[in-house]
Amino acid sequence: MRSETGSLRRTCSRQRRYRSTLLAPEATLLLAETRFAAGDANSALLEAQRFQQRYPNDAERVAQAILVEARALNSLSRRDDLRQRLERLATLYPDSAAAGEARSLFPNLMPERRPPDSDDGN
């Protein structure tokens, strides 16, 4: 537990230090993942949501943030919210690494890949 606390402290420090640099998105997502690894699912959930608000155009990392949310929601036994996040991940980022990991973690809950919408009018 002591090493987890030190790791979390270092991650928080990095996130504050890099807040206005190109490393800010990585530091913010790392903080969410570290909080989850330290057993703080509520804080991980908040950090993952904060990431998505701050960096909505970073598709691969947004997908990863949704996966952090899903893992946190699962550990909090919030099944309806978990299903909603998995649906969002499968719909918006079906080919992302995070979606692939979610399929492994939640095989009975993760929706199947959806084919792209056809725009040919047929």
C-alpha positions, 0 to 999 in steps of 0.5 A, spaced: 500 500 500 505 504 501 508 504 494 501 505 491 501 511 495 507 514 493 506 512 486 499 516 486 503 522 489 508 522 484 502 521 478 498 527 481 505 531 482 506 530 474 499 532 472 499 538 476 506 540 473 504 538 466 497 541 466 499 546 460 503 542 456 503 537 451 504 532 456 497 534 460 492 529 456 497 523 458 498 525 465 491 526 466 489 519 463 495 516 467 492 519 474 485 516 472 488 509 471 493 510 477 487 512 482 483 506 479 489 501 481 490 504 488 483 502 489 479 509 489 474 507 483 470 514 485 476 518 484 478 514 478 471 515 475 471 523 476 478 523 473 476 519 467 470 524 466 474 530 467 479 527 461 473 526 456 471 533 458 478 537 457 480 532 451 474 530 447 478 530 440 483 525 443 480 519 440 484 513 442 485 516 449 478 518 450 476 510 448 481 509 454 478 513 459 471 510 457 475 503 459 477 506 466 470 509 467 467 502 465 472 498 470 471 503 476 463 502 475 464 495 475 468 495 481 462 500 484 457 495 482 454 500 478 451 495 472 447 500 468 452 505 468 457 500 466 453 497 460 452 505 458 459 506 458 460 499 454 455 501 449 458 508 448 465 505 447 462 500 442 459 505 438 464 511 438 470 507 438 469 500 436 476 498 433 480 502 439 485 498 443 480 500 449 474 496 446 478 490 444 480 490 452 473 491 454 471 485 450 476 481 454 474 484 460 467 484 459 465 479 454 458 478 456 456 485 457 460 488 451 456 489 445 458 486 438 462 491 433 457 495 429 458 495 422 459 502 419 452 506 417 451 505 409 451 512 406 449 509 399 442 509 399 441 502 398 
